[in-house]
């Protein structure tokens, strides 16, 4: 069940990235490899993403929990974000 929640949060993050690609461009590509090892930058990124989450999701998942999730799953999320921004018009089933 916890894995399903993680997948749902990841899907929300990828959707936010796709919708707000112009705001997140600095966090992909060559900068992504540096971001993975930079806790302060990842925390800032998580805070920006948290503010974009739907209100319903923010009411269920606290900011600290979300930030911890992003930090714990950074490699998986960066890979998903990079893939989403490289093919923004491609929809996954």
WOWO-V296388 format. One record per residue. N is the residue number from 1. RES is the residue in one small letter. PHI is phi in radians with two decimals (999 if undefined). Layout:
{{N	RES	PHI} {N	RES	PHI}}
//
This chain:
{{1	x	999} {2	x	-1.08} {3	x	-1.13} {4	x	-1.14} {5	x	-1.14} {6	x	-1.04} {7	x	-1.11} {8	x	-1.16} {9	x	-1.14} {10	x	-1.06} {11	x	-1.08} {12	x	-1.10} {13	x	-1.11} {14	x	-1.08} {15	x	-1.10} {16	x	-1.07} {17	x	-1.09} {18	x	-1.08} {19	x	-1.33} {20	x	-2.12} {21	x	-0.95} {22	x	-1.10} {23	x	-1.51} {24	x	-1.99} {25	x	-0.90} {26	x	-1.13} {27	x	-1.69} {28	x	-2.09} {29	x	1.23} {30	x	-1.09} {31	x	-1.22} {32	x	-1.08} {33	x	-1.14} {34	x	-1.30} {35	x	-1.14} {36	x	-1.00} {37	x	-1.71} {38	x	-1.90} {39	x	-1.04} {40	x	-1.13} {41	x	-1.17} {42	x	-1.13} {43	x	-1.13} {44	x	-1.07} {45	x	-1.08} {46	x	-1.09} {47	x	-1.13} {48	x	-1.13} {49	x	-1.12} {50	x	-1.02} {51	x	-1.12} {52	x	-1.62} {53	x	-1.12} {54	x	-1.03} {55	x	-0.95} {56	x	-1.05} {57	x	-1.20} {58	x	-1.13} {59	x	-1.27} {60	x	-1.63} {61	x	-1.92} {62	x	-1.25} {63	x	-1.05} {64	x	-1.13} {65	x	-1.13} {66	x	-1.11} {67	x	-1.08} {68	x	-1.09} {69	x	-1.06} {70	x	-1.08} {71	x	-1.12} {72	x	-1.24} {73	x	-2.03} {74	x	-0.98} {75	x	-1.15} {76	x	-1.09} {77	x	-1.20} {78	x	-1.09} {79	x	-1.09} {80	x	-1.18} {81	x	-1.16} {82	x	-1.06} {83	x	-1.10} {84	x	-1.16} {85	x	-1.44} {86	x	-1.37} {87	x	-2.30} {88	x	-1.15} {89	x	-1.60} {90	x	-1.54} {91	x	-1.71} {92	x	-1.67} {93	x	-1.20}}
//
